[in-house]
Amino acid sequence: MTPTLFGRWQTRLLLLATVGVLVSLPFVMGWIGPGANSVSFWILAYVAIFGIGWDVLYDYLQKSRWDRDWPAVYQLLAGIWELVFVFCGVKLFGFLPIPLRKEELSPGAFLLHYSIVWLAVFITSQSLMRIIFPRWRFRGGEWL
């Protein structure tokens, strides 16, 4: 079954609030990347907030496909698009506030954090969600 819009939102928020936060903790603690700060949580929040909006577009695009399917390669493209959007908002143009000056945020650290979080969320959605919530797929991605 393909995910409904409400199922996309639930899954996105659940995975970012659990897996995303757990994977971001080493970055916030300073174990990975430069210095301990909360920028990683800000980036995670922006991905969640803007992702809710992007999911409306993704849902529309998915319904226009003949098979109503959303293959994994489209998830990869969506992840790259969200990376570019949040990076431009935080680093290049600075219209998304973070607790650092935009010059202090390393592009490498941003890319490393985003990539690891995205990969962890993707792998969890493709494997662990199907184990923990066996009926998740058959309810259009809704887990409540």
N, C-alpha and C positions, 0 to 999 in steps of 0.2 A: 504494500500500500504506500502511496506517496504521502508525504507529510502535508497536513493542513496548515494554514497560516498560524492558527493558535498553537498547533503542535510544534511548529518551527520556533515560535517565541518561547514556549515552555522549555524545549530542549536546549535552545541557545542559552537562556538564562540559567537553567540548572547546571549545564556543563561549565559555563564561565564562572558561576558562583562556587562551584566545587573544584573541578579540575583546574580551571584557570587560576583560582586563588592559590591552590596548593603548589602549582608550578611557578607562580609569581613570587612566592615566599622567599626562595633563595636569592632572587634579584633584589627584593626589598631589604633583606637582611645583609646584603652586600657580599654574599658568598659567590655570586656570579655577577660579573659586570662591575662597573665602578661605583663605589660608595653606597651606603644604605640610605635609601629614600623611598618615598611612596609613589614615584613616577609610574612604576609598573602597575600599580592599582588604578591610577588615573587612566592609563592607556587601556587597561582591561575594561574600565567603566565606559570609555568612549566606544570601544568595540561593541559592548553590550547595547548601549543606547542607540548608536547609529545602526547597529545590526538589526534592531527591531524595524527601523525604517527600510533598510535594504531588503529585509525579508518580505516586505510587501511587494517590492519589485521582483524578487526571486520567485515568489508565489505566482505572480502574474506571468512571468516568462515560462515557468514550469507548466502552467495551464495552457499556454499557447503551443506547446510541443505536442505532437501527435500521440505519443505514448504517455504523456503526463509524468514522465520520469525525470529525475534530477541526478544524473550520473556523478560519480566521484570526481571526475575531471572538472565538472562545473563547480563543485565545491572548492576545488583548488583555485580555479579562476576567480571565484567570489572572494576567497581568502586573500588572493593577491590584490584584487581591487580594494578590499577593505584596508589592507596594509598601506597601499598608496594613499588612500583618502586620509587615514588617521596620521600617517607620517607627514603629509602636506599640512594638515591642520595643526599638528603639534610642533613640528620642526621648521618647515619651510616658510609657511605663512603666519603661523603663530596665532590663529584664530581660536584654537582650543587651549584653554589655560592649563598649565601644569605648575607644580610648586618650584620648578627651576626656570631659569632663563632658557629660552630655546637654544641659545648658543652652547649651553652646558650639556645638553643631551647629545650623547654620542650616537651617530647613525648606526654604528655597528652594534652598540648595546640595544638600541631600539629594535633593530632587525633580529638580533639573537633572541630577545625576549619574545617578540611577536611570533617568530617562527616556532620556537619551542612550545609556546602556549597553543598556537594553532595546530601543530602536529599532535600534541597530547589530546586536545579536544576532538580532533578528527579521528584519531585512533580509538578513543573512548566511545565516540558516537557510532563507529563502525563495529565495535566488538563488545565492550563492557555493557553498554546500554541494552544490547540484545540479550545479555545474560541476566542482568539485574531486573530489567523490565521486559519479560518475554512477550507481552502483548503490546508493547510500545509501538512496534511497527504496524500492527494491525489496527491501531486506533489513530492513525494519521500522525504519529509522533507525539501525541498527548500522553503524558504520564500521570496526570492527576485524575 
